[in-house]
Amino acid sequence: AVISKDKSFTTAFKEGADIHTRTAAEVWEIDEDKVTKDQRRAAKAINFGIMYGMGARSLSRSTGLSFAEAKDFIKKYFEIHSAVREYLDETKDLAHEQGYVETLFGRRRYFPEINSGVPMLVSSAERMAINMPLQGTQADIVKKAMIEVHTWLEESGLPARVLLQVHDELVLECDMGALDEVAKGLRERMEGIASYDVPLVVDVEVGMNWGEMKGWKE
């Protein structure tokens, strides 16, 4: 939503909507409370897969839609989210032109194969170039959050520490007596690490082990 500046996605995130349910409702032109699990699954597949170059055949295989249904779904998706289509095309063109793309923080990744003339290498480089600003920006945000949280814990003297990062998650351990303070401070720092039109929403879970994790609320 931030990178493509798609108005529909931006509105959905600001409203706290389930993005996959909203997408399914838009494409099938039904109310959100009428969206089935299968319809939501198809919307989720395309929301995530489109940035990897997912086409109708792949969508059909992963969702059970017929090829014709998957093709029609993607067509309607891009009619609604034209800004996403523009992002895909513009990013691919930019990668060909300058040989690299950047995250929102300015970190670059170069793609020397994109102008190699070898179709398989070119296609692979194009897919990676389209995806890199998205996955790369997410990785940048998490790394900045790790630094921010680590510094805060060191300076505050709270009995807690960062254990590891897993994709877009940070895993901490802390004394039970400091649980609420650490959970609140963690969420505030992660949500405030970057300022965009779309809010960064962080969920915090706590537990004595992985099997007992439950959502934390202030």
C-alpha positions as CSV (number, residue, x, y, z in Angstrom):
1,A,0.0,0.0,0.0
2,V,2.8,2.4,0.9
3,I,5.0,1.7,-2.1
4,S,2.3,1.3,-4.7
5,K,0.2,4.2,-3.2
6,D,-2.9,2.1,-3.9
7,K,-5.8,4.1,-2.5
8,S,-8.0,1.0,-1.9
9,F,-5.3,-0.8,0.1
10,T,-4.4,2.4,2.0
11,T,-8.0,2.9,3.1
12,A,-8.4,-0.7,4.1
13,F,-5.3,-0.6,6.3
14,K,-6.3,2.7,7.9
15,E,-9.7,1.2,8.7
16,G,-8.1,-1.9,10.2
17,A,-9.9,-4.1,7.7
18,D,-8.9,-7.7,7.0
19,I,-7.1,-7.0,3.7
20,H,-7.7,-10.4,2.2
21,T,-11.4,-10.3,3.0
22,R,-11.7,-6.8,1.6
23,T,-9.9,-7.8,-1.6
24,A,-12.2,-10.8,-2.1
25,A,-15.3,-8.6,-1.5
26,E,-14.1,-6.1,-4.1
27,V,-13.3,-8.7,-6.8
28,W,-16.5,-10.7,-6.3
29,E,-18.5,-7.6,-5.7
30,I,-20.1,-8.8,-2.5
31,D,-20.3,-7.6,1.1
32,E,-17.4,-8.5,3.3
33,D,-19.5,-10.6,5.6
34,K,-20.5,-12.8,2.6
35,V,-17.0,-13.7,1.7
36,T,-16.3,-17.4,2.0
37,K,-13.1,-19.1,3.3
38,D,-12.3,-20.2,-0.3
39,Q,-12.8,-16.7,-1.6
40,R,-10.6,-15.2,1.1
41,R,-7.9,-17.8,0.4
42,A,-7.9,-16.9,-3.3
43,A,-7.6,-13.2,-2.4
44,K,-4.7,-13.9,0.0
45,A,-2.9,-16.0,-2.6
46,I,-3.0,-13.2,-5.1
47,N,-2.2,-10.4,-2.6
48,F,1.0,-12.2,-1.7
49,G,1.7,-13.9,-4.9
50,I,1.3,-11.0,-7.3
51,M,4.6,-9.6,-6.2
52,Y,6.3,-12.8,-7.2
53,G,4.7,-12.8,-10.7
54,M,1.9,-15.2,-9.9
55,G,-0.3,-15.8,-12.9
56,A,-3.6,-17.5,-13.6
57,R,-2.1,-21.0,-13.8
58,S,-0.3,-20.7,-10.4
59,L,-3.4,-19.1,-8.8
60,S,-5.6,-21.9,-10.1
61,R,-3.2,-24.6,-8.7
62,S,-3.0,-23.0,-5.3
63,T,-6.7,-22.2,-4.8
64,G,-8.7,-24.7,-6.7
65,L,-10.2,-22.1,-9.0
66,S,-10.5,-23.1,-12.7
67,F,-8.0,-21.5,-15.0
68,A,-10.7,-19.2,-16.4
69,E,-11.8,-18.2,-13.0
70,A,-8.3,-17.4,-11.9
71,K,-7.6,-15.4,-15.1
72,D,-10.8,-13.4,-14.5
73,F,-9.9,-12.9,-10.8
74,I,-6.5,-11.4,-11.7
75,K,-8.1,-9.2,-14.4
76,K,-10.6,-7.8,-11.9
77,Y,-7.9,-7.4,-9.3
78,F,-5.8,-5.1,-11.5
79,E,-8.9,-3.2,-12.6
80,I,-9.5,-2.4,-8.9
81,H,-5.9,-2.0,-7.9
82,S,-4.5,-0.2,-11.0
83,A,-1.8,1.4,-8.8
84,V,-0.4,-2.1,-8.1
85,R,-0.2,-2.8,-11.8
86,E,1.6,0.5,-12.4
87,Y,4.1,-0.3,-9.6
88,L,4.9,-3.7,-11.2
89,D,5.4,-2.2,-14.6
90,E,7.4,0.9,-13.4
91,T,9.6,-1.1,-11.1
92,K,10.5,-3.6,-13.8
93,D,11.2,-0.8,-16.3
94,L,13.4,1.0,-13.7
95,A,15.4,-2.1,-13.0
96,H,16.1,-2.5,-16.7
97,E,17.1,1.1,-17.0
98,Q,19.4,1.5,-14.0
99,G,20.2,-2.1,-13.1
100,Y,19.1,-1.9,-9.6
101,V,16.1,-1.0,-7.3
102,E,15.9,0.4,-3.8
103,T,14.0,0.0,-0.6
104,L,12.2,3.0,0.9
105,F,15.3,3.5,3.0
106,G,17.6,3.8,0.0
107,R,19.2,0.3,0.2
108,R,20.0,-1.0,-3.2
109,R,20.1,-4.4,-4.8
110,Y,21.7,-4.8,-8.2
111,F,20.5,-7.2,-10.9
112,P,23.2,-7.7,-13.5
113,E,21.2,-10.5,-15.2
114,I,18.2,-8.3,-16.0
115,N,19.7,-7.1,-19.3
116,S,21.6,-10.3,-20.1
117,G,19.3,-11.2,-23.0
118,V,18.8,-14.7,-21.6
119,P,15.0,-15.1,-21.2
120,M,15.1,-17.3,-18.1
121,L,17.6,-15.0,-16.3
122,V,15.8,-11.9,-17.3
123,S,12.4,-13.2,-16.0
124,S,13.9,-14.3,-12.7
125,A,15.7,-10.9,-12.3
126,E,12.4,-9.0,-13.1
127,R,10.5,-11.0,-10.4
128,M,13.2,-10.4,-7.8
129,A,13.4,-6.7,-8.7
130,I,9.6,-6.2,-8.3
131,N,9.7,-8.0,-4.9
132,M,12.8,-6.4,-3.5
133,P,11.5,-3.0,-2.5
134,L,8.7,-4.7,-0.6
135,Q,10.5,-7.4,1.2
136,G,13.6,-5.2,1.5
137,T,11.8,-2.4,3.1
138,Q,10.1,-4.8,5.6
139,A,13.6,-6.2,6.5
140,D,14.9,-2.6,6.9
141,I,12.1,-1.8,9.3
142,V,12.6,-4.9,11.4
143,K,16.4,-4.2,11.6
144,K,15.8,-0.6,12.7
145,A,13.3,-1.9,15.3
146,M,15.9,-4.4,16.6
147,I,18.4,-1.6,17.1
148,E,15.8,0.7,18.7
149,V,14.5,-1.9,21.1
150,H,17.9,-3.2,22.1
151,T,19.1,0.4,22.8
152,W,16.0,1.1,24.8
153,L,16.4,-2.0,26.9
154,E,20.1,-1.3,27.5
155,E,19.5,2.3,28.6
156,S,16.4,1.6,30.7
157,G,18.0,-1.3,32.6
158,L,14.8,-3.3,32.3
159,P,15.3,-7.1,33.0
160,A,14.7,-8.0,29.3
161,R,16.7,-8.8,26.2
162,V,16.1,-9.4,22.5
163,L,16.7,-13.1,21.7
164,L,16.2,-13.3,18.0
165,Q,14.4,-12.0,14.9
166,V,12.0,-14.3,12.9
167,H,10.9,-12.8,9.6
168,D,8.9,-9.7,10.8
169,E,8.9,-10.7,14.5
170,L,11.1,-9.9,17.4
171,V,11.4,-12.5,20.2
172,L,12.3,-11.2,23.7
173,E,12.5,-12.7,27.2
174,C,11.9,-10.7,30.4
175,D,11.2,-11.1,34.1
176,M,7.5,-11.5,34.8
177,G,7.5,-8.4,37.0
178,A,8.4,-6.2,34.0
179,L,6.1,-7.9,31.5
180,D,3.6,-5.2,30.9
181,E,6.2,-2.4,30.8
182,V,8.3,-4.3,28.3
183,A,5.4,-5.4,26.1
184,K,4.0,-1.8,26.0
185,G,7.5,-0.3,25.2
186,L,8.2,-2.9,22.6
187,R,4.9,-2.2,20.7
188,E,5.4,1.5,20.9
189,R,8.9,1.4,19.5
190,M,8.1,-1.1,16.7
191,E,5.0,0.8,15.6
192,G,6.8,4.1,15.7
193,I,9.9,3.0,13.8
194,A,8.7,4.5,10.5
195,S,6.0,7.0,9.6
196,Y,3.8,6.3,6.5
197,D,0.3,6.9,5.4
198,V,-0.5,3.4,6.4
199,P,-0.2,2.6,10.1
200,L,2.3,0.0,11.3
201,V,0.3,-2.3,13.6
202,V,2.1,-4.6,15.9
203,D,0.6,-7.5,17.8
204,V,2.3,-8.7,21.0
205,E,2.0,-12.2,22.4
206,V,3.3,-13.4,25.7
207,G,3.7,-16.8,27.3
208,M,6.0,-19.1,29.3
209,N,6.7,-21.2,26.1
210,W,5.7,-21.4,22.5
211,G,2.7,-23.5,23.3
212,E,1.2,-21.0,25.7
213,M,1.5,-17.8,23.7
214,K,-1.5,-15.5,24.1
215,G,-2.3,-12.0,22.8
216,W,-1.2,-9.2,25.2
217,K,-3.4,-6.2,25.7
218,E,-2.6,-3.0,27.6
